[in-house]
Amino acid sequence: MFEVTLPDGTVKGFDRPVTLGEVAAAIGAGLAKAAVAGRVDGRLVDLSHRVDHGVTVAIITMQSPEGLEIIRHSASHLMAQAVKELFPGAQVTIGPAVENGFYYDFDFERPFTTGDLTAIEARMQQIVERNDVITRSEVGRDEAVTFFKGMGEQYKAEIISAIDAAQPLSLYAQGNFIDLCRGPHVPSTGYLKAFKLLSVAGAYWRGNSANKQLQRIYGTAWADAKSLRAHLHMLEEAEKRDHRRLGKELDLFSIQESAGGGLVFWHPLGARVRQAIEAYWRETHIAAGYEFLYTPHMANLDLWKTSGHVDFYRDSMFHSMHVDEQEYQIRPMNCPFHILVYQSRMHSHRDFPIRWAELGTVYRYELSGALHGLFRVRGFTQDDAHVFCREEQIEDEITAILDLTLATLGTFGFQEFDIFLSTRPEKSVGSDAIWDQATTALGNAIRKHHLDFVEDRGGGAFYGPKIDVKITDCLGRKWQCSTIQLDFNLPERFDITYIGEDGGKHRPIMIHRALMGSLERFFGILLEHYAGRFPLWLAPVQGVVLTITDAHHPWAIAVRDRMRAAGLRVDADLRNEKIGYKIREHTLKKIPWLLIVGDREQEQKAVSPRDGSGKDLGLMPLEGLIETLVAQVRERKV
């Protein structure tokens, strides 16, 4: 007789060894049906794992985050099994679960086609209906290498050869398919009832462009068909909102391949939106006590050696260039420049806090295959800022930064946040006392806002703890934008100091922070969030005056000019086209306000406006409409 303790403290007794599946059944039939894996004394295991002594057990269900990850990882094996059954010559490499789905990389003699994906998915469904049992076994490294080489799976053999010989390896078998994997997995393929293959793309072996390019098949998997349908609907909506398509349709920006990939060209209409974003950014930073800096786009390579970027960030930097027999580096980050400004004069304890902000353009080397519209580029502008303060000022400064962060994101229409607090990793710089003080200050700042947060233990950078803020868009997607990062490293590397009250030299604390992150990426997020229909204060064209006949041109021009004088971005469409055609065209351009003028409007010095929803608001005095729109822009309503 032994006892199993459940998470709520309940104890279940058993008089013989049992599997976790049997433990779940003993708790309840509903739990047993939903179970996909479990934890034994905190260790993640399959439902087939047997227990024969007193342990703590937690059952993992398919709807939980852990359960979904197991389903998706199992789905990647299911896909690999289908590929091997259909295309025996394909070699398998790695196939992890990822957010909302999974992928598997294959080496195959020809590109997979759309028809191949359809066939693979159909075979996956057949394997599900076969309900192949999934079993786990342990083998030694050399035995595993021999086994996979004998199967012709050279990539698997290479992976295993790099593993410590003393470490036991687990293999998972389902039907005739056997794969190397830590697990756990669902008990049988019949558990995988809701999946869809999405696309195929290129991927280099081990992520190195010097290696062979493989084919990566992406898919998604869920606990049930309803969740799958909801996700596929979200993907359809995301496709409609794709910022690359909208950017072209609305003439906002372009990526000119002739100039080099990953470089953004802002067109006049896109530049108007960016100007509105930057104007708001400057206004709020002035109110928050920041001063602005402008710094160079390159510097002597020695600066990047001192900062540590050459040692730790070299792969993401462009090659240096020779100027006057010296090496210059185009900047990947702004922080060393702000430190140089700090070093330009001596500072007193009375100077703090010092808050400096810059819309600084940086350049980072990205592989061409990783580039993606505005979301992954090689040149982008950060809404960067650095705060220098004394240790006792940390909590107040973090609180003020978090205030500004949430206010900024809220102004752009984001109200749902996920907060992460990353703490000290094993390898780090700085004393225990300053790490404890800084981490406590970050946590207290979050709590003051009554926000829930997830603590990522050991997830901080080696130079300091940090807060990351993810926003949720209208489709429920999470986007990492804001970061607040304490830095105990760069002040040490550059030996920056201030004169304290005691007359001695002291080291300031440096805080890095970005609210929107990359302006390009944030613009792309906004474009998809609003599907191109920006709120009035951001819209590149806030209104268009539409004439019914040529006779109404004088009043239309007067309306346009009066609205422009009030600070509104308004154009006039004076073409000799039917009014219905003009309305449809500008509606497709997602113009917030369409202002129609005809005989009655011209006589009464008025307009007949239609708002963004297409609602006809009837005859309205021009000055009254201007007052309403100016107020909406001033208040930045979303």
Buried (B, 14 or more C-beta within 10 A) or exposed (E): EBEBBBEEEEEBEBEEEBBBBBBBBBBEEEBBEBBBBBBBEEEBBBBBBEBEEBBEBBBBBBBBEBBBBBBBBBBBBBBBBBBBBEBEEBBBBBBEBBEBBBBBBBBBEEEBEEEBBEBBBEBBBEBBEEBBEBBBEEBBBEEBBBBBBEBEBEBBBBBBBEBEEEEEBBBBBBBEBBBBBEBBBBBBBBBBBBBBBBEBEEBBBBEEEEEEEBBBBBBBBBBEEEBBEEBBEBBEEEEEBBBBBBBBEBEBBBBEEEEEBBBBEBBEBBBBBBEBBBEBBBEBBEEBEBEEBEBEEBBBBEBBBBBBBBEEBEEEBBEBEEEEEEBBBBBBBBBBBBBBBBEEEEBEEEBBBBBBBBBBBBBBBBBEBEBBBBBBBBBBBBBBBBBBBBBEBBBEBBBBBBBBBBEBBBBBBBEEBBBBBBBBBEEBBBEEEBBEBBBEBBBEBBEEBEBEBEBBEEBBBBBBBBBBBBBBBEBEBEBEBBBBBBBBBBBBBBEBBBBEEEEEEBBBBBBBBBBBBBBBBBBBBBBBBBBBBBBBBBBBBBBBBBBBEEEBBEBBBBBBEBBEEBEBBBBBBBEEEEBEEBBEBBEEBBBBBBBBBBEEBBEEEBBBBBEBEEEEEEEBEBEEBBEEBBEBBEEBEB
